[in-house]
Amino acid sequence: MPALRHCYNIRDLRQRAKQKLPAPMFHYLDGGADDEWTLRRNTAAFDDYQFNPSYLRDIEHINLKTKLVNTELELPFFLSPTGMSRLFHHHKEPAVARAAQRFGTLYSLSTVGTTSIEDIAAVTSGPKMYQIYIHKDRELTGEFIARCKASGYTAMCLTVDAMVAGNRERDLYNGMVMPPRITTLSNFFSYASRVEWWFNLLRYPDFRMANVAHRHDALSKRPMGLMEYLNGQFDRTVVWDDAARIVEQWGGPFLIKGLQSVEDAKRAVEIGATGIMISNHGGRQLESTPAPVDCVAEIRDAVGDSLELIVDGGIRRGTHIVKALALGADACSIGRPYLYGLAAGGQAGVERAIGLLKAEVERTMGLLGVTDVKDLNPSHLRPLSAIGRELRRESGG
């Protein structure tokens, strides 16, 4: 198993995470819906864009500072909301929040996180966003808003693409339930061979969804699949009027996560959202949806500067971030890359993931001849030629 210092890219962190996690945990993190075409396409889509570099430029100083949600970030990317971080490391969400603060970027806490709104506020003074799902218990939404205001959160985000749980077959094959349990002979050997993870499970067994457990802790009653939990808790009657009320109640920077169409982006403007996270939930929900990076240009053309656009999904390299920004995104967000790092080495692993991507963005910009992320634009890209696309298909890319 490579040491963290010998993990030279996100792929290496993924491999280390796979070696440290029991199979149910790793495949829950790594997998997507149905045949996982969307999961693969999210990353492969970046290969459809080539760089158009300019040389003989002064690139001594490269500026990555990015204004987002009324806050200046040190990086043009931030950490997406991801559920159940305790699955991957016993230091869970606080380790991620501290790493984000160290790099001067935004941390996002999920409704289905295993750390409370207040506990995250206690461990980091950096910018924070809270991501909500609307539960059948509608009073929770107002409670979330009040708690986030009291705890000094910077922004709020509503995820809208998970009212019906996606068909994540890897979870079924690997016996993934919450709280973690040995359910098959094969995952018995998987758990048994991950001694460090198992030892920390015994020391830190709390897997509660910390922000909702006081109202409805379904997981304390019996082990269940996460998809079963989601299908039982989330309100399927949520419509645009509900989103508009939350925007008004929050009264600050507000993102909607999960939109992919021009029509929905325009509607987000109408209800007062300040930005959208262009996302298909990392390929974990509706199969055969477009890669987020392929949606940026047409949405930017349609909404102009009225929304902040964040590309969420498929990012594994700094080159991906630079391409998304050149196409018109204000920033990008990463999920799996930092979770691979968390599983690989706790806070140090998250910092390794962020640091690798930061270095790749800086290097790419220097080689491209651009010194400020604000200057990236479509002229820095050219579409992959028809011949190039054919060669990529033949090579399996």
C-alpha positions, 0 to 999 in steps of 0.5 A: 500500500503506497504511503500518502506521500507516494500518492501522486494523483487522485487515482493513487488515493482511490487505490489506497482507499480501496485497500483500507476500506471493507468492500461495502464501504468502498463500493458505496463510495466508488459506485454509481447507478445501473450500468454506471455509464453516467459515472464514467461519462462524467469524467470522460467528457472532459477529454472532449475538450483540448487546451489552446495554449498561449506562450511567451507570457509572464506566468511568474504569479498565478492567482487562484482566488475565487469569489463565490457565495459572497466569499473570497476562496483561495481555490477555484474549487470546494468540497461538495456535501457528501453523506455518511463520512463516518463510513470512510474514516472515524474522524469523519466530517470534522477532518474534512472541514479542517482540511478545507479551512487549511486551504481556504476553501468552502466545506459543505455539510450534508443533511445525512452527515454524521456530524452536527451543524453545531459541531462543524461550526465548532471545529472550523472558522472557515466558510461553510455551506449546509446542504439540505434534503427536504424530509417528510417531516417538513419542520426539519427544514425550518430547524435546519435554517435556524441552526445554520444561522445561529452557527454562522454558516455562509451559504445553504444548498438544496439537493433536488435530484434524490427524491427517489433513490438511484439503483446502486447495484454495487450496494446490493452485491456487497451487502451495504447496510447501515449501521455496518453489519456483516451480511454475507460470507464474502463481506465477512472476509472483507471486514476481517481483512481491514483490521484498522477500519474494524478496530476503529469501528469498535472504538467509534461505533456511532453512525447516527445521522447527527442532524436528524437523529433527534427527530427520526433515527430510523437507523437505530432500529434495525440495519437497512440499506441506505437506499431504503432509508432515503426512499422512506424519509425524503419528501417526493412532493417538493416543487419549485414553490417549496424551494422559493420559500426556503430561499426566502427563509434563508435570505443569503447565498443559496445554491440548488444542486442537481440541475442540468437543463437551461429551463431549470437554471432559468427557474432557479433565477426566478425564485431567487437562487444565487447559484446552481451546482450542475450535477447528476449526483456523481452518476448515482441517481438517474442513469444516462444524464449528461456530464455536468461539464457538457452543460456549462456553456449552454446554461451560461449563455442562457442565464448570463451572470445572474447565477453562479455556476458550479460544475459538480461531478467527474473531476479527477484532475486539475485540468478538469477544473481548468476546463470547466472554468474556461467553459463558463463555470465560476467554480467546481466542487469535488466529492469522491476525490476528497473522500478517497483521501479521507479513507486513505489517511483521515485529514492528512489524506483530504489535504493530500487530495486538495493539495494535488488538485491545487498543484495541478490547477496551478501547473495547468494554468502556467502551461496554458499561459493564464495567470488568473482564474478570472481570465479563463474563457472559451478561447482557451479550449478547442473541441476534440476533432472527430478524428480525435474522438474516434481514436479515443473510442478505439483506445477505450477512452 
